[in-house]
Amino acid sequence: MKAMTQYHIPVLLEESVALLDINPAGTYVDLTFGGGGHSRRILEQLGPEGRLYGFDQDRDTLANAPDDPRFCYVASNFRFLRGALRLRGVTQVDGILADLGVSSHHFDAVERGFSFRGDAPLDMRMNQRGHLTAADVVNNSSAEELTRIFGDWGELDTPWKIANCLIRAREQAPVTTTAQLVEAVRPCTPKKEEAKFLTKLFQALRIEVNGEMEALKMALEQSLKMLRPNGRLVVISYHSLEDRLVKNFLRSGNFTGKVEKDFFGRAKVPFELVTRKAVVPSAEELERNPRSRSAKLRAGAKCMNDK
């Protein structure tokens, strides 16, 4: 089996698993199995009757699956959480953990096209069986669509300028590699913040290719339905778009963050917040794993009166 640390170093490992408040006989879900770091720590705390379901749409991660009768690998995007668990006879769970973002493996596997550091096909598919690639988005989207992608998913300044750069470049030849993409946007790349700019650009394309925001919304909504009363939802996010959705959902049960009230004016909230503010990596973890620097951890316990 491929060593877990070669695939991905689990972020906020102790903090996130502690927030699950594990019942040794309970049923848990790791929505982002990846290298299996969080799953292994959960299994260490489960007894013989405990169960853990690990979701991942990237079949590469199957090599990391532990040989443990209490563990079930689910080869699926977490947007299908509820249906996939019901197929396995599971209707309620005690805790759900999600470590969002991209694993170290994806960044380090240059041929997958997730990183601007190197030259590779412009792919960015988490699920290699998916049809849409980053090259498809770059070469086939209109200027308006590209502007939306870079503005909404990359939160980049002047996204229309970036879109126009790409339109001009692809008129000369299709943009099919990461190096060609970097060169195509060079005219609108700020020299002093090149790495930050390209990180946001690649993030925007990756989110679009994989439908990440839509999948996260679906998973959060289904998590609330799947959790038993007092069950825990624990989420690690890596950029403001994800964190905003998670924060609002835990606070209000919707993605606007607006708390609804009942007839008597009492707040209708689905979770009791376990983390009042985001938990971030310690200085020690940042030194050990610099890629954890943007991580934010939030958790909530499903309210007892929320069915």
Secondary structure as GFF3:
##gff-version 3
##sequence-region A 1 307
A	DSSP	alpha_helix	4	7	.	.	.	ID=ss1
A	DSSP	alpha_helix	13	19	.	.	.	ID=ss2
A	DSSP	beta_strand	27	30	.	.	.	ID=ss3
A	DSSP	alpha_helix	37	45	.	.	.	ID=ss4
A	DSSP	beta_strand	51	55	.	.	.	ID=ss5
A	DSSP	three_ten_helix	59	64	.	.	.	ID=ss6
A	DSSP	beta_strand	71	74	.	.	.	ID=ss7
A	DSSP	three_ten_helix	78	80	.	.	.	ID=ss8
A	DSSP	alpha_helix	81	87	.	.	.	ID=ss9
A	DSSP	beta_strand	93	99	.	.	.	ID=ss10
A	DSSP	alpha_helix	104	108	.	.	.	ID=ss11
A	DSSP	three_ten_helix	110	112	.	.	.	ID=ss12
A	DSSP	alpha_helix	134	140	.	.	.	ID=ss13
A	DSSP	alpha_helix	143	152	.	.	.	ID=ss14
A	DSSP	alpha_helix	159	172	.	.	.	ID=ss15
A	DSSP	alpha_helix	178	184	.	.	.	ID=ss16
A	DSSP	three_ten_helix	186	188	.	.	.	ID=ss17
A	DSSP	three_ten_helix	191	193	.	.	.	ID=ss18
A	DSSP	alpha_helix	194	210	.	.	.	ID=ss19
A	DSSP	alpha_helix	212	226	.	.	.	ID=ss20
A	DSSP	beta_strand	227	237	.	.	.	ID=ss21
A	DSSP	alpha_helix	240	252	.	.	.	ID=ss22
A	DSSP	beta_strand	260	261	.	.	.	ID=ss23
A	DSSP	beta_strand	267	268	.	.	.	ID=ss24
A	DSSP	beta_strand	271	273	.	.	.	ID=ss25
A	DSSP	alpha_helix	283	288	.	.	.	ID=ss26
A	DSSP	three_ten_helix	290	292	.	.	.	ID=ss27
A	DSSP	beta_strand	296	302	.	.	.	ID=ss28
###
